[in-house]
Amino acid sequence: MAELQRQHPVELVWLPFELRPEPEPLPDLTGPDRARYEAGWARGVAPLAARYGVTMHFPPFKPRSRWAHEAAEFARDRGRFEAMRTALFETYFVANRDIGAPEVLAEVAEGVGLDGTALRAALAAGTYRGRVLELEHIAHQLGISVVPTMVFGDYVAVHGAQPYAVLREAYELARRAEAEQREPPVPS
């Protein structure tokens, strides 16, 4: 995606998407589910991370992500969204810390120059819950059911981590479709 942004005028809009929303039970990675999740990681995520040179470690737990999304919106309002988004990914996938825990989120916020105490208060009050739910609704309306999903215009969606060539093709398809929509009707 970074290469696509360097080569084309692409605007990224990150939408929250919870893989395990309430009341869905969280997987117990201390039991037999762990081997299944580790095997899936070894087949899917680990090879892609290695291919793209991204450091990622198998997370030893599967937390709820709602508060992490609320923390990202807290950061967005303070001009620190991208720093917070990056820090949340690193906290979960590199440091293997629980991004569903308010105390961890407060530390992440402080690490990107935000007030951790203010974030804790916003989480406790549910200040950003409505916005996150609204953005999740938009994601569902766009047909997003897996992460990552990239939607180009109103026309093309790409699911999963994909190489630059696939993203470029999706971008070009969306631009052509958009241009066709804008062309004035031909008089008869």
Number of C-alpha atoms within 10 A of each C-alpha: 15 8 12 15 12 9 10 11 9 13 8 11 8 14 16 23 24 16 16 15 13 11 6 9 9 14 15 12 16 10 8 10 11 15 12 11 16 17 12 12 16 13 11 13 18 18 13 17 14 11 10 11 9 12 11 18 16 16 18 17 16 16 20 20 20 23 23 26 27 24 30 28 23 22 22 15 9 11 12 17 18 14 17 27 21 12 19 24 16 17 18 21 18 16 14 16 19 22 25 17 14 20 15 18 27 21 18 24 26 15 14 18 14 19 15 21 15 13 24 20 13 17 21 11 10 13 16 18 18 11 15 21 17 13 17 18 16 15 18 12 10 13 12 20 14 11 14 13 20 21 21 20 14 11 14 17 17 17 13 12 18 15 14 13 11 12 21 17 12 20 24 15 16 19 17 13 15 15 10 10 10 9 8 7 7 5 4 3
